[in-house]
Amino acid sequence: MTTHKPPQKPTQARHQAPPAIEAVGLRKSFGDVAVLDGLDLTVPRGTVYALLGANGAGKTTTVNILSTLITADGGGARVAGHDVDHDPDGVRAAIGLTGQFSAVDSLLTGEENLRLMADLHHLGRAPGRSRVAELLERFDLTEAAAAPASTYSGGMRRRLDLAMTLVGDPQVIFLDEPTTGLDPRSRREMWRIAGEVVAGGVTIFLTTQYLEEADELADMIGVLDRGRLVAEGTADALKRRISGGHIRLSFAAPAELAAAVRTLGDRVIRDDDALTLRMPSDGGAAALRDLLGRLDRDGIDVEDLSVHRPDLDDVFLALTGRSHDEKAGS
């Protein structure tokens, strides 16, 4: 007779502080479509983890499961030390969630929105007022505190939305495409605030359609494709996995260019008009030391040097077969 083992649950070594998020074998289907197919994740405390993927890759489904909005079909997960299936209330008490669309009530003022959240968290009158004042100042909303949220710019509304998420002092914050639709200046302001939040010990789990955002914020990046994690690492580590990186050298005179070609061999791409060479390389410190050492030994002066690495868009295309423009979605 065949026996069926129950789904594996995340476990922690004794006396070891648990990660902020740990998921093992998460599976989720909608009808006949498998959105998550055995997803494993580990997110250390006090870090930013960015989950990137194409349309239908399962990013928002992952957030919804980890924040207890929906249940998984299989596997298990713990958030802030609480099991999402067996202790969903513990998870909800420990997290904040900022979705793709602002949860701000446009009919209330900024201060009233924050006071409402303080009441929902049962902070009490005095602690609630103190927390609201602190967040208004922290998010540069004090002057606009008495104005209806309907008068706020897009960037102000997103700042207020994130401030509302922080009222309950969460350990983990889920940001599901938090800067969609913002202008570049407002987006960078949100990045600055997110960095300050993480510096205070909070963990951020981020989904985004902006590759630059993941590159700027994330300590670790996971690439999700068809419900599976196909790559994971720092932005630099992911870029180094993709071919196409090179070092570009500029020279002041044709003689120096020709001498560099003799020294470096036939791997270089020569441009006599621009007096430049391109040499395939991952651009790492060891490669740079070796290259400059060879040129220095032959007495060849380099006028300028720059390192060019594949960007996260190249990583997406190589790992998933989809371009940047195709990747946004749930």
N, C-alpha and C positions, 0 to 999 in steps of 0.2 A: 504494500500500500504506500502511495506517495504522500509524504507529509509536506505541508506548506509552512515555511517559517514566517513569522510576522515581520513587517518592514523593520529594517535596521534603524535604531535610534542613535543620535549622537551621544557619545560618552566623553567624559573628561577624566584625566588622570587625577588621582588624589592629591590634594594640596596645590593643584595648579589652577591659576585663575582662568576661568572659562573665557573663550572668545566672546566678542559682542554678538556675533552671529555665527551659527554653525548649522549647516544643512547637509543631509546625507540622502542621496538617492531620491530627491523630490521628483514626483511625477504628477502631471495634470493633463487631462484631456477634456476637450469640449466636443461632445459628439464623437465623431470618428477621427478628429484631429488631435494628435498628441502635441501639446504645447510645451510641456516640460518632460524630458525623457531621461530621468536619472541624474538630476543636477546636484553636484556637491559644491559647497561653499564654506570657507572659513574666513571670517573677518576679524582681525585683532581689535581690541578696544583702543579708542582714541585715534582711529585712522579714517581715511576716506577711501571707500571702495566704489569704483565706477563699473557699472554693468552696461556694456554696449552690445547692440545687436540690431539686425534688420527688422523690417516689418514682420510681426508674428513670431519673432525669435523667443518670446516669453519673458521679456523684461518686466512689464507691468504685472504679469501673472505672478512672477517671483515676488515682487513687492507686496502684492495682495495676499499671498500666502504667508509671508513672513510677518506682515502686520495684522494677521488674523481676519482679514476681510473675506477670504474664501479659504476652504480647506483643500489640502492636497489629496490626490488619489492614492499616493503611496510615498514611502520615505518618511523622514522626520526632520524637525528643525527646532533649534533653541535660539531665543533672542534674549539678550541680557540675562542669561541663565535660566529662562523660563521656557518650558515646552509649549510650542504653539498649539498643540492639540489638547494637552492635559491641563495647561494653565494659561488659557488665553487672556484671562483678566490680568494676570501678572505681566504678560507681554504688553498689553495695552497701557498698563500703568507706567511702563518703563520706556515707552517710545513716543515719538512725535511723527506725524506724517504730513508732508506738503505735497499735494498731488499736482497733476498737470494744470488743473484749473483752480484758481484762487478760491479759498473758502471764506473770504472776507464778506461780511454783510454790508452791502453798499449803503443801506439806510442808516446804519449806525456810524458814529464817529470812530476814529482810530482808537481813542481811549476806551470807548464803550465796547468795541470788539475785544479788546484785551481784558477788560473787566468781566465780560461774559465768560471768557475762557478761565479767568481766575475763579469765578463762581463755580464753574463746572468742575474745577479741580479742588473745590472746597478749601481754598486757601485761607478763608476768613477775611474780615474787612480790612484790618490793618496790614497783615502780610500781603493781601491781594493788591491794595493800593501801592504798597512799596514795590512789589514786583512789576506792576504796570508802569510805574514811573521809571524804574530801572530800564525796562525794555524800550520804552519810548525814547529815552536818551541814547541807549546803545544803538538803536537803529535809526537815529537821526530823524525822529518823528515828533519830537516834543512840540515844535512850532505848529505842526498840523494836527495835533492830538484832538482838538475840538472841532475839526472840520469833518463833514461827512466823507466816508471812504469813497463815495461816488465821485468826489472831486480829485481823488488821488491819481497820479500818473501810474503807468504800468509798473514802473520800478518801485514806486512807493507802496503799491498794493502788494507786490511780492515781498517787500521787506516787512510789511505788516503781517502778511501771511506767515512768514517764518518766525516773526516775533510771537505770534499766537501759538505756534508750535512749541516754542520754548517756555511758555508760561509754566507748564508743569515740570520743568527742569528734567527733561528726558535724558536717558543714557544713550539712546540710539535714535537717530532721525533718518527717516526715509524721505529722500527728495526725488520725486518722479518727474523728470524733465522740468526742473524748477525755473529755468530762465527762458523757456520757449516764448517767443514773441517780444522779448525785451531788446532794446537797442544796445549796442556794444558797451556804452558807458554804464548803463544799469546792470548789464550782465557782469561786468567786472566788479561793480560794487557788491553784488551778491556773492561773487567769489571771495572778496575780501572778508565779508561777514562770515561766510562758511569757514574760512580759514581760522578766524577768531574763535568760532564755536568749537572747532576741533581742538584748538590749542587749550581750551578749557576742559578737555577730557572727554568730550562727546564723540561718539562714532557716527559717521555719515555714510549711508548707503545710497548711492546716486545712480539714477539712470538719466541718460542725456542723449540728445541728438546732435550735440556740438562736440566734435572731436577735440577742439581746442580746450573745451571745458574739462574733459577728462584728463588731458595732458597737463593742464594747469593745476587741478585740484587733487587728483587721485594719487594715493600711495600705491595702490594696486588696481589693475584694470582686468576685468574678465570679459572675454569676447564670447557671446552667446549666439549659437547658430542652430536652428531647428531643435531647440530645447536642450541642447548640450553645450557644456563649456568647452570650446575648442582651443582656447588659449588663455593664459593668465600670467600676469607679471607686471613689473613696472612699465611705464611708458617707454623708457629707454630700452629695456630688455625686449619688449615686443618689437620695437623698430629694428633692433639688431638682428631679429630673426628673418627679416625681409631683405632680399638682395636689392642692389641699386644704390647703396651708400658709396660715397666717394670723398676724397680729399682734393680740393682745387688749389692749385699753386699758381701764383702769378710772378712773372719775372720782369726785370727792368730792361733787358736787352736780349736780342735773338741768340747771342753767344751763350748766355746763361741758360736759356731755354734748351738749346741743343745739348749743353753739358748735362743738364738734368735728365734729358731723355736717355743719354748714354749710361748714366748712373742707375736709373730706375728700371731700364729695360723695356720690353715690348708690351707690358701690361698697361702703359699709360695711353691716354687719348690726347693728342697734341693739337693745339690751335695756334698756328703761327701768327695769324692776324692779331689775336688778342694777347699773345705771349703767355698763354696759360697751358697747364697740364691738368688732366683729371686722372686720378689713380683710384681704382676700386679699393674700398676699405670700409671697415665698420666704424672708423673714426674714434676708436678707443684710445686710451692713453698709451698703451703699449705700441700700437701701430704708429701713432704720432711720433713717439720717441725714436722708434726704429727709422722712420722716414727722414726725420730731421737729422738724425745721427749720420745716415748715409750721405746726405747732401753736405753736411758740415765737414765730413772727412775729405770730401772732394773739393772743398772750398767754394761751394756754390751758394750764392746769396739768394734768398727768397724774399721778394718784395711784399707778398701778401699770401695768407693761407686761410682757407675756410673749410669747415667740415659740413658735408651735406648728408643727412640721413633720411631714409624714408619716413614719412609722417604716418599718423594713425590711419589716415585714409588709405594709404598703401597697405597697411596691416589688414584693414577690413577687407579690401579687395582680394588680397592673397589668401586670407583664411576662410572667407565666406563666399567669394565669387560675386559679391555685391559691391557697388560703388557707394560713396558717401551719400549721394542723393537718394539712394534706394533704402538706406538703412534705418531711417527714423520710423518709430512706431512702437507698438506695445510689445 
